[in-house]
Amino acid sequence: MATLLSSTCLLGFPFLKHFSSFTPLTDKWNSLRLNKTTCSTSSTSVFATSSSGGSYEKSKRVWIWTESKQVMTAAVERGWNTFIFLSNHRQLAIDWSSIALIFPLFIEEGEVLDGENKRVATIFEVSTPQELQQLQPENGQAENVVINLLDWQIIPAENIVATFQGSRKTVLAISKNHSEAQIFLEALEHGLGGVVLKVEDVEAVIKLKEYFDRRNEATNLISLTKATVTRVQVAGMGDRICVDLCSLMKPGEGLLVGSFARGLFLVHSECMESNYIASRPFRINAGPVHAYVSIPGGRTCYLSELKAGKEISVADQNGQLRTAIVGRVKIETRPLILVEAKRESDDQTVYSIFLQNAETVALVPPCEGKGLLKAAIPVTSLKVGDEVLLRIQGGARHTGIEIQEFIVEN
């Protein structure tokens, strides 16, 4: 049986020796993955993450375990106000409650109690693979389960996600930094129900909140605007960038790229089959080195700043955003074409983009009636009067962050 923890015994467990593997690189798997719906963890506890957070953040719980007043302050400022204390630190909870609105919880003989000594969660130490297998939803009477994993993290977390799927209980894992928390929150895509961030470093709180902000953005729709192409012109040679992602894209998806931050074009991925080249659904032939590209957090960066490991925003024809990781960036000299467009409501502002002059490079048009997807338009077939999609936003930027200032770009 998984071992109940006391308030003075919060150890880890040795690694697991056996786990199953799979190779999901099939067309069937890809189709299911790209069209899946997001599953969130439901909960009725009053100890919520944040009433002001996005939909992803609301589906996950974050409890903070710290003795640092600075960490407490940083967490409260970011909407996390549930804190865990050892039973002999009740005075610290009283002191902090006098300066901030917090919900203190106390560890007492393997259980987490609220201020009225009502059980909120049961804490389990899992020290062997056998104990991990014995950790079942029916064990323990509390609606929340807190686990502590020391050596191996990903495989045990995935096993727990699979075991507790469909259960009304919420499983939280003790995390000693934001990277561990991210592992637990992403296990088997849906992740555990939350984390207990046990840190004395403010930076861990800041980084975890930034992670939630990026995930929240991925669950939100952005507004894409219809624009009409006003100019298509061959522009000579230039250094263009291909961005290869660590994930696959489906028809209608691509990157938001433009010569000016005020208007970014939805550049389609190379996921479509052709007679001359195989489909590469992980690749976007994005444009020259100077162009702006959208990245998480509402920011932009130059295409030339992308590198392996950097996060980037992928958008689809309906404006649905998600975050992907750059796996590789290729810069090569290729012939370019200049595309300019204007909005019907503003015929003074010009939006432009340079792209490689090739059949595999395409822009995404607006959806047809009733939201039906419309085929991307290759730049080699693009003509004046065609309609494409733009992301309209503020043009003034400082290190990729939108700022309010006067700016003229031509």
KAVEN-V509082 format. One line per field, one symbol per residue. burial: 1 if it has 16 or more other C-alpha atoms within 10 Angstrom, else 0. A space follows every 50 residues. Layout:
burial=???
This chain:
burial=01011110010110110000000000000000000000011010001111 00111111111111111000111111011111111110000010000000 01111111111111000011111111111011001010010111111111 00111111111001000011111111110111111111011111111111 01011001111111111110010111111101000001111111100111 11111111111111111111110000000111111111111111111011 11110110001111111111111111111010011111111110000001 11111111011111111000001011111001100011111100111001 0100000000
